[in-house]
Amino acid sequence: MSSRSLTTSRNGGQPATSRKGMLDPFRTLRMDFDQLWDEFFDMGRPAFSKVAAFNPSVDVTETGKQIVIKADLPGMEDKDIDLEIDGDLLTLRGERSEEKEEGDDQHRRVVERSYGRFERSMRLPFAPGDKDVDTSFRKGVLTVKIKKPKELESKARKIAINGE
């Protein structure tokens, strides 16, 4: 049994032909890849029924004295968030729950916002102490500022450039 007989194609199983009526193996290969790609991402569901797990966006910036991490957590409260540092591994966990109203008889047509548990971890270039971490949570944005140890602080200095 050939592997070709195990797959279905978009053209109803007919061999791919070129304009001149000859078999075109590259067209067949392209069609098979297109179908595989579509099945992998589509899973046979309509676009609006896809449910994506919530995964917050994170920005990480570094200055000479600290690392600043900002995570977008819209619709969440600080009690729904768990921040942990174990050695040099920082882990952010939480769960964004769907908002439901009591006696809600509405039939939803389109749901694009995502919900669910999330966990993001990142390795830091050092293991911070408890007093080196400062956090704030305002308007759905968690900000974590981590002070660098003295030996890692930037010792860069401006050098004058002499012109002609």
NORMO-V251990 format. One record per residue. N is the residue number from 0. PSI is psi as a letter, one per 20 degrees, with the letter a starting at -180 (none if undefined). Layout:
n = {N N}
psi = {PSI PSI}
//
This chain:
n = {0 1 2 3 4 5 6 7 8 9 10 11 12 13 14 15 16 17 18 19 20 21 22 23 24 25 26 27 28 29 30 31 32 33 34 35 36 37 38 39 40 41 42 43 44 45 46 47 48 49 50 51 52 53 54 55 56 57 58 59 60 61 62 63 64 65 66 67 68 69 70 71 72 73 74 75 76 77 78 79 80 81 82 83 84 85 86 87 88 89 90 91 92 93 94 95 96 97 98 99 100 101 102 103 104 105 106 107 108 109 110 111 112 113 114 115 116 117 118 119 120 121 122 123 124 125 126 127 128 129 130 131 132 133 134 135 136 137 138 139 140 141 142 143 144 145 146 147 148 149 150 151 152 153 154 155 156 157 158 159 160 161 162 163}
psi = {p q h h i i q q r h k k i q q p q a h j j q p n h h g g g g h g g g g g g g h g h h k j q q h i i p o q q p o q q p p p q p a h i r p p p p p o m q j r r h i j p p p q p o d j o p p p q a p o q p p p q p k o j q o p g p o h q q r a q q p p q q p q j r o q r h i i p p q q o p k j p p p p p o p q q g i i q p k q q p p q p p r none}
//
